[in-house]
Amino acid sequence: MAIDYYLQWTYLCTRKLICSIMKYVHRIEKWGLWLVMLSACLQPISAQSHRPHSGHHDSRIFTWLSGRVMEKDSTAVSFANVYLKNTNYGGFTDDKGRFRFKVPIGTHTLTVSLLGYEPVKKNITVRSHGMKKLVVVLQPVTTELEEVIIHASGVSRVQRSPFNAVAIDTKALQNTTKSLSDALSLLPGMKLRESGGVGSDMRLMLDGFSGKHVKVFIDGVPQEGVGQAFDLNNIPAGFAERIEVYKGVVPVGFGTDAIGGVVNIVTDKRHRSWHADASYSYGSFNTHRSNLRFGQTTKDGFLYAIEAFQNYSDNNYYIDNWVREFEVQPDGTIHKFPVDKNDKKHVRRFNDAFHNEAVLGKLGLVGKKWADRFVLGFSWSNFYKEIQTGVYQEIVFGKKHRKGHSLSPSLEYVKHDLFTPRLDLLVSANYNHNITHNIDTAARYYNWYGQYYEKDSRGEQSYQNSESKNANWNTTLTLKYRISDIHTLTFNHVYSDFRRMSRSHVGTSSVLTDFSIPKITRKNIGGFSYRVIPSERWNASAFVKYYLQYNRGPVSRSTDGVGDYVSLGKSVSAWGYGAAGTYYVLKELQAKLSYERAFRLPTTDELFGDEDLEAGRADLKPEKSDNFNMNFSYNGRFGSHGLYADVSLIYRNTKDYIKRGLGKHGSTQYGIYENHGHVRTKGYNVSLRYSFARRFDLGGTWNSIDTRDYERNWTGSSQQENMHYKIRMPNIPYRFANFDANFHWRNLFAKGNTLTVGYEGFWQHAFPLNWENIGNKDSKAYVPDQLSHNLSLLYSIKNGRYNISLECRNLTNARLYDNFSLQKAGRAFYVKARVHFGN
């Protein structure tokens, strides 16, 4: 069935795509001619028509000159300008750092240049029979703005992209106890919302869109359905080489349906000799974290890599909440004392332990004739999570917990110049099989003192001992063809298949679902893009996408959306399109503009819930949105002083917006998703950073995002005006900031040793849980204003071989909340040791 469905879809999609391509072929030819003419006018003389002059006879003999531009660690350098000095022969490197153009035989000076790198000049002699492929190594220009923009391969490539994208290098974070989600929170527009301590439920917010609006990838592979052990707040920062964030408008290469944006975790794929890295940290609330990784790429192209990490914490920090006190009478009856909800007690969490373990392995070959990269991977993960509270902190559990494990094999294949020069193929596939157990069997009622009494019915929230088996396939195919040094075509197709089967060990389903009904979703997303890079100064891209999704699962026939389930199936499809461009106004000043007509298909959690605290809605409609981004960035140096500034403007016009709300069925409170009609988001991010002579740097980001309800009338055919029309959407942070400062004392006590003292601050404006135009402002439920401070002390020995760090988080022991009433940890201390060997 799946194969037939897939083949049928592929045929229909291919036919539509071919018709669309043929329809626009003549336009592209005309546009291409005008673009070439325009670029010839705009480019400086040194970069104009790096080709032989036409219009007169040239009797010289020509041959091909080809090669690759890279950094010293073999990382490709894209968009580099490669040309022969004092001639019109040259071109630009592709995203793999390769160049190829015709040159006359003889002796020449080859020049390679790119913003952010020292230019290279090299004398070469070209003979009639050609010459071996050249390898040119560029050195990055020294910069002190390492925390914001590093002029190195991956980060600078993201900056030169026409899409509104930011990136952070994780090198400076590997000696801290930060997770990948902590690293993301440093970027403009990013907000991390956690429900508690280590291993707690987490949602990323990007420019006003949160949760499933933001898609997460690891090396371009989607991470839907991978299990809680691989949530970003459970993965150490050292797992990644860098983190890329694409805001709003998403390149075709990701093949995704995100309307909020994409987070791409990029791991280290450099061809390196043997290397090893190990770290361990211990801190407050009995928190242990460890990470080990090692690997090697041999001279004959054989590679292997192993990585393992674990987290453990009791999460037994103090919170402030009212307590429902009671007394068990001699006859077994329960006397409950009156509750004063304003009488807050300082109590400790007692059922919130979490641990996870993960092991990842890779084995493969690189640099072969039949494959530039062929890698087989495998990962195993396990987690155990005690559940202290429900969706509100007043709800207390003492035995409820969740556990699970996952297995995931994967494949990656890359071939450049497939069958013909300039044609590249990338294929990736992974299968994830994970099992999750939700256990709630205790016949007890607990309060915040850890006291309990026995109940007549079993289950603290809803009696269950259930098992959910999730099977998730993801395959990605990308073809990229460089028509010339200027024009590139890209085709991408992503297919995913998710199936969940659930069963109960106690004979009953959760009240929020029906275990007897299978949950199935299949997604196909195809994309085609055209990119023009006429000069180092500007480039642009245009694209079209096709979305197709099939869902089948339980749909409630009850008015409150819970109970009385039947199995229903539904298919949806849509076309999207967009364009993006970037232009260097000055060498230091870059401008970007992008637009996309985007669609987001409902995720498995939104469709089917989590079988425990979240209810699904299998009849959800996909979101559709018009996304606009404008960005200006400045990166200048003034002697020993460095200044970086970045301003982004955001506009999103979204229909059928999927909103997470809170529901109640009997005594069971839960989260639920629903389509909310029309929502508009407007906002801006501002980032500033200053540095001085590799000794000191400081900076921060300010974010203001305004998301409002623009559904004029109530749902259905009613003409009654919506009372929330143009009112800010509830339960969304709309103004927040972060700021930091670091002092570096280099060569302290010995050459190559560095002491770093760091400070971080986070501020968040208060925001309402419910609609702000309803009720008395003084009695409303708000997530309050909050300000937190972190301090760190790091000493690095022998250029980073041995490292030790001390951290204090939430220095002032402030009350911190990301979600209403769910208090986060107070003041905490951590110590970490790390060793690194190899290049």
N, C-alpha and C positions, 0 to 999 in steps of 0.2 A: 504493500500500500504506500509506504513512505517513498519507495523508489519510483513507483508510478506517478505519485503526486509530484515528486521533485522533477522528473523528466517532463511531465506535462507543463509544469510551471516554467522550466528552463526553455522549452520550445516557445511558449507564448511570449515570455519575456524577451527572448532572443529576436523573435519576429518583430515585436514592437520596437526593440532597440535598433534593429537594422533599418526599419522604416523611418525611425526618427533620425538616425545618422544620415541616411540618404536624403532625407528632407532638408537637412541643414548643411549638407556637403557643399552645395553651391554657395551658400552664405559664408561658410568657413573659408572657401577659396577666395571670395571677395574680401572678407574681413582680413584674412591672412595677408593679402596683397597690401591692403591699407595699413595693417599693423607694421609690416616690414618697412613701408614708405615712411610711416610716422616715426618708427624707432630710428630710422636712418637720420631723420631730421633732429631728433631729440638727443641722440648720443653725442658725447664729445668726440673730437677728431680721432683721439687715440683708440677709441672703441668702435668707430664706425666701420661697417662692412669689413670685418676681418676676413676678407676673401680677395682673390685677384680682381683687379679692375676689369670691367667689361667695356666693350666699345673700341678696343684697339688690340692689335695682334701682340701676343706675348710668346716669344720663341723659346723661353726657358723650359727646362724639364722639371716636372713636379712629381712628388711622391707623398705618401701619407706620413704624418707625424702623429703619434699617439702616445698616451701615457696616463699616469694617475697622480693626483695631488692629494697628499695626506699629511697628518700630523705625525710626530715622532712615535706615537703609540699605534700607528697604522690606521687611525680613524680617518675616514674619507672626508675631504673638504669640498663641499659643493659650491656652485656659483662663482668659483674663482675665475678671474680673467687671465687667459693664457694666450700670449701672442708673441710674434717675432718683432723685436724692437726696430723702429723706423720702417715698418712695413704695414701692409693692410691684411696680413695673414694672422688668423687667430680664432678664438672661440671661448666658450665657457664650459666649465666642468659640470657634469650631471650630479645627481644626488649620491652617486657612488664615487665621486671624485675623478671620473674619467674624462678625457678629452681626445679628440681626433679631428684633424683638418689637414688639407693639402698645403704643402710648402714647396718652394723651389729648392733644388739641390744647392749646396754651398755651405759656407760658414755663417752662422747667425748668432744673435743674442736672444735667448728665450727669456721672456719676462712673465712672472706669475704674481698676481696681486689680488688682494681681497681686503675689504674693510675689516679691521680687527686683527690683521696679520702683518708681519713684516714682509715687504716685497722681496722676491727672489729673482736674481738675474743669473743666467747660466749660459756659457758659451757652448754651442753644439755644432757639429759638422754633419750635414745631411748628404748622404750619397745616393746614387741612382737606384741602388737595390734596397733603399730604405735603411732604417736603423731600428734597434731594439726599443721596446717600449720604455719611455722615460718614467722615472719616479722622482717627484719633487716634494720635498718636505718643507712645510711652512711652520714658522714659529709664531704663536699668538703674541700680540702686543701686550706688554705687561699692564695689568689693570688691577686696581684695588677693589673693584665693585663685585667681588666674587660671589656675594650672597644674592645678588640680583641678576646680573647678566655676566656670564663668563664667555669671553671670546674664544671659545673652543668649539669643536665640531658640532656636537648635538645642540647645545644651547644657542649658539649663534645661528645655526640653520633654522631653528624655530623662529628666532627674531627676524630673519630675512624672509620668512614665509609670508605670503600675502594675507594669511588668515590671522585673526586677532588671537595670538597665542603668547603665552608666557612659559618660562621654564626655570627650574631651579636645579642646580647641581647639588647632590647630596654629600659631596666629599666632606664639607665642613660639619655635617650633622652625624657622621658615622661614629664619632666619639661621644655622642650624647645618648640618652635613653629614649629619644624621640622615635615614634613610629612614622610610617609613610603619611598617615593622616595628619600628624603633628606638623610634618614638613609642608604639607599642602596648605595648612592654615596660615603660612607666612606669605602666601601669594595674594595679589590684589583680587578682590571679589570673592575669595574663598572663605567659607565659614564652616567649621566642624561642629556638629550638634551631637553630643553624646548623652546617654541617659544615666551614666554613672562612671564607674572606675574602669579598670583594665578589663577588656573583653565585653564591655557594655555595648548595647545596640547603638549604631552610629549612622548618621546621615550627613552627607556632604551638601553644602549649599553653595551654588555658584551664580552670582549676579541675580539673586532672588529666586532661582530655581533650585530645588533640593531633591533629595532622595533619588528616585528613579529617573528624574529629568536629566541627571548627570550620569553618563556611562563611564565605566572603568575598564581599561585595557591593560594587559601586560604584554609588552612587545607587539602591540597591535592585535592581540587575541582577546576577544571579549570575555569578561569574567562573571557573566551571569550564571547563577546556579553552582558556584564553586564551593559553597559551604562557609560557615561562620569562621572557621579557622583561618581563612584567607581574606577576611575583612581587612581593610587598610589600617585600622587601628590595632591590628594584631600582627602586622608585618613590620620588622625593624627597618629604619631608614636606610641602613647599609645594603638592603636587598636590591636597591636601585642605583644605577649610575646617575640618572637624572629623572625628573618628573616633568612632563609636558602637559599643559592645560590649554585646550582649544575652546574658546568662549563663544557659545551661540552658534556660529557658522562652523560646520565640521567638514574637513576634507573628505573626498570620495574614498580615499585609501582606507578609512576606518570602517566603511560600510555599515554605519550605525544609524539609528533613528533617534538620537538624542537631540532635544531642542534646547536644553540648558548648556550643553557642552560635553567635552570629552576629557577625561584624565587618562593619560598614557604613561604607564610605569615602564621605563626603559632600563633594562638590565645591561650589564657590561658584556659586550660581545667582541671585545678586542682580542686579537690573536696574541696571547701572551704566554711566556714560558711559565714554569711552575710558580704558583702563588698560593698563599694561605692567609686566612684572617679569622681570628677568634676573639670573642668578647663575652663578658659576663657582668651583670649588674645586680645590685641588691638595694632595696629601699623600703620605705614606709609601707605599712599594711601587708608586711611579709611578701613583698613583690620581688620575684626573681625573673630575670630575662637573660637568655644566652643565645649566641649566634655563632655558627661555624661554617666556613666555606673554604673550599680549595679546588684547584683545577689546573689544567695545563693544555696547551696546544703545542704538539710536537712539530719538528721541522717538516715532516712528511704529511702534515695536515690532519693528524688524528687529535681529537679534542675530547676531554671529559671535564665535568664540573659537578661538584656535590655541594649542596647547601642544606643546612638544618637550623631551625630556630625553635624556641619555646618561650612561653610566657606563663607565669603563675602569680596569682595574687589572692589573698583572702578578702580584699576590698572591704575590710572591717573598719571603715572610717566613720567619724561621727557626723550626724545630721541633726537638724532641728525640726521637730514635728510634734503635734499633739499625740497623746497616747490614750487609747481606750482601755481603761483599767477595769478589772473584774475580780471576783472572788468566788472560788468554788466552795459551795456550802457542804456541810457534812452529809446531807442527803443527796449530793450530786448535782443539785441545781446550781445555776450560774447567776450570781448577782452582778449586774453591770452598773458601774458608777456613772453619774452624769459626766458628759464630755464638754470641756471648754476648749474650743478649737483655737482660741487665742493664747492658751497656756502651752507654749512650745517647750518641749523637753529636749535636752541634749543627749541623744541616744546613739548607740552604735549599731551599724548594720551587722547582721549575724548569719545571713544565708545568701551570700553573694560571691562565694569563691569561684574562680575561673582559672582554667588552664587550657592551653593548646600546644600541640607539637606538630611540626611539619618537616618533611624531608623531601628534597627535590634533587633529581639527578639528570644529567644530560650526557649523551654519548653521540659522537658523530665525526664527520669529515668536512674539511674546508679546503678550498683551492684546488678542486679536482676538475678535470675537463668536463665531466658530466654534471657537476654540481659545484657551485661556489660555496654553498653551505647546505649540508644535509645532517640534520640533528634529530635524534629520537630522545624524548624526554619522559620522565615519570615523576609523579608527586604523590605523596601520601600525607594525610593530615588527620588530626584527631582533636576533639575539644570536649570539655565538660563545663557546664555553666549552671550555677545555682541562680534561681530567680527570686530576688528579694521583694520586688514590688510589681504591681500591675502598671497600668497607664498613669495612675496617680500614686503619689507617695503615701497617701493614707491607707492604701491597700497593702497589707503585709503578708508575706508567705514565709513559712519556716522549713518546708521540705520540698517544695516544688523545684524541679530542675530539668535540664535539657542536656543531651549529649549526642555525639555523632562522630562519623569519620567519613573520609572520602578518598577515592583512588582516581588518578587522572593520567592516562598516557597521552602523549602528544607527538606531533611530527612537524618539522619545519624544513622546507626545501626552497632554495634560492638558486636561480641560474640566470646569469647575465649573458647577453648576446645569444639568446636562444634561437637556433636555426639561422638567424641573420643578425648582423650587428645592430645595436641600439634597442633590441627587444629583450626586456627583462621579465622574468616570471618569478612570482613568489606564491607558494602554497603553504598554508598552515592548517592543521586540524588537531582537535583535541576532544577527548571524550571524558566526561566527568560523571562518576557514579558515587553519590553520597547518600548516606542513611542518617536520619535524624530521629531521635527518640524524645518525645515529650512525656514527662512523668509527673502526674499530680494525683496521688492516691491516698494521701494522709487525711484521716478524718479529724482534723484539728483546726482550731482557730487561734492565730497568733496575734500578739500585739508587739509594739516596738521595744518592749523590755525583754522580748524573747520568751515571755510566758505564754502558755497555751492551755486550752481546755478541749476535751474530746467532744466532737459533734456527732449527731445521729447519722449524717450522710458523709460519704467519702469524697475527697477532692477539696482542696482549699479554694480553688476557683471553679474548676469544672472537672469532674472525675474522669481521668483518662490515663492510659498507659499505651501510647500509640507509637507507631513506627511509619515513617515516610521514606520511601525509596525514590530518589530523584535521579533520572538518567538524562544527561544533557550532551548533545553533539554540537560542535561548532566547526565549520570549515570556511576557509577564506581563500579566494583566488584573486590575485592581482596581476594584471598584464600592463606593462608600461613600455611605450614605444616612442623614442625620440626621433621625430621626423628630421630634425636638424638640430644644430646647437641652440636654436631659439624655441622651436615648437615641440611640445610633448603631449601625447595622448595617454590616458590611463583608464583602464577598465577594472572594476572591482565587483566581486560578488560574494556575499556572505549568506550561508545557510545555517540555520540553527534549529534543533529539534529538542523539545523538552517534554518529558513524561514523568508524572508523579503517581505512584501507587501507594496507598495508605492502608494500614490495618490496625485494629485495636486488639490488645492483649487482654482487655477486660470486657470485650463485647459491646462497647458503646462508642459512638463517634463523638468528636468535639461538637459542642453546640454551634460552632462557627462553620462547620463543613459537613460533608457526607463522605466517609471513608470509602464507601462502596463504589463511588463514581470516579473513574480515572480522570486525571487532569493532563491535558495535552495542549501544547502550543508549538506551532511551526512558523518560522520567519524566513523570508527571502528578501534580501535587499541588494539591488544591483545599482551600480553607478558608473557614469562615463564622464571624464573631464578633459578639458583642453587647457594647456598652460603655455604661456608665452613669456620668455625671458630675453627681451631684446638687449638688455644691458645690465650691468651690475647695479645700476641705479634704480631700476624699477622692474616689476614683473606682475603678472595677473593670471587669474585662473577662472574658468567658467565650467559649470558642471550640471548634470541632471541625474536624478535618483528615482528608482522605482521600489515601492514597498508593497509587500504582500504578507499577510499573517492569517493563520487559521488557529482558532481556539475551540476547545471543547472541555467542558467541566460543569460542576454543579452551579445552578442558578436558583436562588431562593424565590419562591412565589409569595412570601410573606411581605406585608407592608413595611416592616422594619428591616428587611433584607437579611434576616436570620431564620433558618429552619425551613422545612417543607421544600427540599431541594429536588430538582430534576436535572437531567443531563441535557445540555444544549450546545450546539456547535455554531460557529460564526466565522465568516471570512471577510476580511477588509483589504483594500488595496488603494494605492494613491501614487501620484507622481510629485516629485519635488525638484527644485532647481535653485541655482544661486551663482554668485560670482564674488571674487575677492581680488584686491589689488594692493600693492604697496609701492611707495615712492620715497626716495631719499631726497628731501628738500635741500638739505645740507649734508655734509659728510657725517655730522653728529645728530641730525634731526631726521627722523623717519615718520611717515604717515601711512596709515592703513585704513581701508574701507572695505566692508564686506556685507553681503546680504544673502539670506537663504529663505526659501519657502520650504519649511521643514515639517516633518511628521514624526511623532513618537508613538510607537506601538506599546500598549500596556505590557508591563513585565509580569513574570510568573507570580511574584508576591502580590502584586495588585490584582491579578486575575483570580488567584487561588488562596491567598493568605499564607500564613505560616503554620496552620493547623493548631494554633494555640492562642496567641494574643492578638492576631491580626485576622480580620475577615476578608475574604476575597470577593470580587465582583466580576464574574466571567463574562458579563455583558458590557463591560466598559468599552467606550469608543476611543479610537486613537486621537491624540492631541494634534492639532495643526497650528503652525505658528509662522508669522513673518518676523524674521530676526535681522536686526541691523546692528552693526558695530562700527565705531570710528575710534581710531587710536592714534595718539602722537607720543613719540618717545624721544628723549634726548640723552645722549651719552657723551660727555665732554671731559677733557683733561686740561688742567691748568698747572703745569709743573707737577708738584707733588700732590696737588688737589684733584679730586675726581668728583663729578656730579652726574647723577642719573635721575631723570624725571620721566614719569609715564602718566598719561591721562587717557582714560577710556570712557566713551559714551555708549550707553546700551539702550536699545529699544526692542521690546518683544510684544507682539500682538497675537495672543493665543486664544484659540477656540477649543471648546471641549476640554478645558484644563482639568487635569486629574488632581484632585485635592484629597489629602489625608485628613480625616476627621475622627472624632471619638464617638462611640456608640455604647448603648447599654441594653442588654437583654436579660430581664430578670435581675439577678444579682451579678451577672457577668458583664464587665466593662471591657471594651476592646477597641482597636483601631480599625477603621474602614475607609475605603477609597470610593470616590464618586466623581463623575464628570460635573464640572461646575460652570459650563457656559463660556463666557467671554471675560478674559483677564488681560490687562495691559501692564507691562513692566517698563519703567523708565528709571535710569540711574546713571551713576558715574563712579569710577575708581580713580584715585590719585595716589601715586607712589613717588616718594622722594628718597634719595640716598646720597650721603656725602662720605668721602673717605680721604684720609691723609696718610700718604707715604707708608702704606702697608702696616701702619701702627694703630690706626683708629678708624672706625666707621660707625655710622649711625643712620637710621632711616625708619621708614614706616609707610603704612598704607591707610587711606581713609576711604570708606565705602558707604555710599548712600544709594539704596535701592527702594523704589516705590512701586509696589505691586497692588493694583486696585481692581475691584470688580466692575466690569463694564457691561454686564448683562442688564439691559434696560428693564426688561419685563421678567416676571416669574416664568418658570419653565412651563412648557405646554403652550396652548393657544391663548392663554390668559393675557389680557392687555393691562393688567394691574402692574404698576411700576414696582420694580424691585427696590425694597427699602435700603438695600446695601449698595445701590448704584453709585459708583465712583468712590466707594469707601475702601480703605486699605484692607487687604486680605488679612485674616487673623492668623496668629501663631507663626509669623514669619519675621525674623530679625530684619530690620530695615536700615539700621545705621550702626556701624561697628568699625573698629580700627585696631591696628596692631603697630607696635613700634619697638625698636631694639637698638642696642649700642654694644660695640665690642672693642676691647683694647687688647692689642697683641704686643707682647714683650718678647722679641725674637733673640735667639742666641743667649738665652738666660742660663747661666752656670756653665754652658758648653755650646759649641757651634752646632746648629741643627736642632737645638731645643727651643721650644716656644711655650710661653705661658699666655693663655687667653682668658680674660675676664669678660663675661657676657651678661647682658640684661635683656629681658623681654617683657613687654607689657601688652595686655589685651583689654579693650574696652568695648562694651556693648550697651546700646540704648535700650530702655525698657520697651517691651512690646506686649500687646494683649493676647490672651489665649483665645478669646472670642471676639465677635464684631465690636469695634470700638464705638459705634454709634448707638449701642443698646445698653441700657442699664446705667446705674450710678457709677461715675468714674472712680469714686473713693472706695467702692465695694467690689470693683471688678477684679477678676483674676488676671494678674500680670506676671510676666517674667521680668524681674526688676533690673534697674540699672546695675551694672557691675564692672569692676575694674580689678584685674589680677596682675601680679608681678612674679617673674621668675628670675633667679640668679644662677649663674654657672661659673665654674672654675675648672679649666682644663690645662694640663701640662703634658706636652708632647715631646718625646725623646728620640733622638737620631732620625730626624725628618719624618716622624710619624710611625716609626717601627713600634715603639712602646708608648702607650697613652693611658692616662688616668684622669677621671673627671669627677667632680662633685656638683650636684644640682640641688636647688631648692625650688619647688614649684608652689605657687600660691603663697608667696612669702608672708602676706598680711593675714592669712587664714580667712579670706573673704568667703561669703556665701555665694557660690557660683551655680548657675542653672543654665542649661541649654534648652531644656524642655520644662514646661510648667510643673512645679512642685518636685521635680526629680533633681535632688541636690547632688552636686559633684563633690569630689574629695576636697578636704581642707589642706592645710600646710603639709608638705611631704618632702622628704629628703632621699636622695639616691646617690650611689657611688658606682662607677663603672670602670673596668679595666679592659684594655684592648691591645692586641698585638697583631702586627701585620708583617708578612714576609713576601718577598718577590717584587716584581716591577709593578 
